[in-house]
């Protein structure tokens, strides 16, 4: 699968989201970093345009920004990329942990590494929706709804994982 096919599968194809568990981690990481790069670029452009408009109200800040502009933007871009990467990887990891619980609940066979790959696709659309709505000032409710949507994606994808043999099923 190429990156476009992975993006398409992240929309609402739980069968393909479950199928990525057998893909190489390098392909999934490339996909995750492309999403992070897209979000970072859009955020940086917003920062660059809003920094000038926010600084107009305070003359001293405007002069300071103009003096260090050559230094401010590269560091802001690097900081934005690193913080977005850290946030996105922690989010994928937490949802993968929830996904492992869903696998056990549904008596399906899978490991954390498999669910991490599935979670990487499952968080894509909710993250992009949350990202777009953040520009309109919607906060906590959007985060809760997109988190619930991610868990629903994981639940649906867990249904396509192979069933546990009867001997390996945990006894309730």
C-alpha positions as CSV (number, residue, x, y, z in Angstrom):
1,X,0.0,0.0,0.0
2,X,1.2,3.5,-0.8
3,X,0.7,6.5,1.4
4,X,-2.5,7.6,-0.5
5,X,-4.0,4.1,-0.1
6,X,-3.2,4.2,3.7
7,X,-4.9,7.6,3.9
8,X,-7.9,6.3,2.1
9,X,-8.0,3.3,4.4
10,X,-7.9,5.5,7.4
11,X,-11.3,7.1,6.5
12,X,-13.7,4.3,7.3
13,X,-12.3,1.0,6.2
14,X,-11.9,-1.0,9.4
15,X,-11.0,-4.2,7.5
16,X,-8.0,-2.4,5.9
17,X,-7.1,-0.7,9.2
18,X,-6.9,-4.2,10.7
19,X,-4.9,-5.5,7.7
20,X,-2.1,-3.0,8.2
21,X,-1.0,-5.0,11.3
22,X,1.0,-7.2,9.0
23,X,2.7,-4.2,7.2
24,X,6.2,-3.2,8.0
25,X,6.6,-0.5,10.7
26,X,8.6,1.6,8.3
27,X,5.7,2.2,6.0
28,X,3.4,3.0,8.9
29,X,6.0,5.4,10.4
30,X,6.3,7.2,7.0
31,X,2.6,7.6,6.9
32,X,2.5,9.0,10.5
33,X,5.3,11.4,9.8
34,X,3.6,12.7,6.6
35,X,0.4,13.5,8.6
36,X,2.6,15.2,11.3
37,X,4.4,17.1,8.6
38,X,1.1,18.3,7.1
39,X,-0.2,19.4,10.5
40,X,3.1,21.1,11.4
41,X,3.2,23.0,8.1
42,X,-0.4,24.3,8.4
43,X,0.2,25.3,12.1
44,X,3.4,27.1,11.2
45,X,1.7,29.1,8.4
46,X,-1.0,30.0,10.9
47,X,1.6,31.0,13.5
48,X,3.5,33.1,10.9
49,X,0.4,35.1,9.9
50,X,-1.0,35.5,13.4
51,X,2.3,36.5,15.0
52,X,2.4,39.7,13.0
53,X,-1.3,40.5,13.6
54,X,-1.0,39.8,17.3
55,X,2.2,41.9,17.6
56,X,0.6,45.0,16.0
57,X,-1.2,45.9,19.3
58,X,2.1,46.1,21.2
59,X,4.7,48.2,19.6
60,X,7.6,46.9,21.7
61,X,6.7,43.3,20.9
62,X,6.5,44.2,17.2
63,X,10.0,45.7,17.2
64,X,11.4,42.7,19.1
65,X,9.8,40.2,16.7
66,X,11.2,42.2,13.7
67,X,14.7,42.1,15.2
68,X,14.7,38.4,15.9
69,X,12.5,37.2,13.0
70,X,15.3,35.3,11.3
71,X,15.9,33.4,14.5
72,X,12.3,33.0,15.7
73,X,10.8,31.2,12.7
74,X,13.3,28.3,12.4
75,X,13.1,27.6,16.1
76,X,9.3,27.8,16.1
77,X,9.2,25.4,13.2
78,X,11.5,22.9,14.9
79,X,9.7,23.2,18.3
80,X,6.3,22.8,16.6
81,X,7.4,19.7,14.7
82,X,8.9,18.1,17.8
83,X,6.0,18.8,20.0
84,X,3.4,17.7,17.4
85,X,5.4,14.5,16.9
86,X,5.6,13.8,20.6
87,X,1.9,14.5,21.0
88,X,0.9,12.3,18.1
89,X,3.0,9.3,19.1
90,X,1.8,9.4,22.7
91,X,-1.8,9.6,21.4
92,X,-1.3,6.6,19.1
93,X,0.4,4.6,21.8
94,X,-2.5,5.3,24.3
95,X,-5.1,4.4,21.7
96,X,-3.1,1.2,20.9
97,X,-3.3,0.3,24.6
98,X,-7.1,0.8,24.5
99,X,-7.1,-1.3,21.4
100,X,-5.4,-4.2,23.1
101,X,-8.1,-4.1,25.7
102,X,-10.7,-4.2,22.9
103,X,-9.0,-7.2,21.4
104,X,-9.1,-9.0,24.7
105,X,-12.7,-8.0,25.2
106,X,-13.7,-9.3,21.8
107,X,-11.5,-12.4,22.2
108,X,-9.3,-11.6,19.3
109,X,-5.7,-12.4,18.7
110,X,-3.3,-9.6,18.4
111,X,-0.4,-7.9,20.1
112,X,0.4,-4.3,21.1
113,X,2.6,-3.8,18.0
114,X,-0.2,-4.9,15.7
115,X,-2.7,-2.6,17.4
116,X,-0.2,0.3,17.3
117,X,-0.2,0.0,13.5
118,X,-4.0,-0.1,13.4
119,X,-4.3,2.8,15.8
120,X,-1.9,4.9,13.7
121,X,-4.5,4.7,10.9
122,X,-7.5,5.0,13.2
123,X,-6.4,8.3,14.7
124,X,-5.8,10.0,11.4
125,X,-9.2,11.2,10.5
126,X,-10.3,12.2,14.1
127,X,-7.0,14.0,14.4
128,X,-7.4,15.9,11.2
129,X,-11.1,16.8,12.1
130,X,-9.9,18.0,15.5
131,X,-7.1,20.0,13.9
132,X,-9.4,21.7,11.5
133,X,-12.0,22.5,14.2
134,X,-9.3,23.9,16.5
135,X,-9.0,26.9,14.1
136,X,-12.6,27.7,14.9
137,X,-12.1,27.8,18.7
138,X,-13.8,24.5,19.5
139,X,-12.0,22.8,22.3
140,X,-12.8,20.1,24.8
141,X,-15.9,18.7,23.2
142,X,-14.2,18.2,19.9
143,X,-11.4,16.3,21.6
144,X,-13.9,14.1,23.4
145,X,-15.9,13.4,20.3
146,X,-12.8,12.6,18.2
147,X,-11.4,10.3,20.9
148,X,-14.7,8.4,21.0
149,X,-14.6,8.2,17.2
150,X,-11.1,6.8,17.4
151,X,-12.2,4.1,19.9
152,X,-15.1,3.2,17.6
153,X,-12.7,2.9,14.7
154,X,-10.5,0.6,16.8
155,X,-13.5,-1.5,17.9
156,X,-14.6,-2.0,14.4
157,X,-11.0,-2.8,13.2
158,X,-10.6,-5.3,16.1
159,X,-13.5,-7.3,14.7
160,X,-11.3,-8.1,11.7
161,X,-8.5,-9.5,13.8
162,X,-8.3,-13.3,13.9
163,X,-10.2,-15.1,16.7
164,X,-8.4,-16.6,19.5
165,X,-8.3,-20.4,19.5
166,X,-10.5,-21.8,22.3
167,X,-7.5,-23.1,24.3
168,X,-5.9,-19.6,24.4
169,X,-9.1,-17.7,25.4
170,X,-8.9,-16.2,28.9
171,X,-11.4,-17.7,31.3
172,X,-14.0,-15.3,32.7
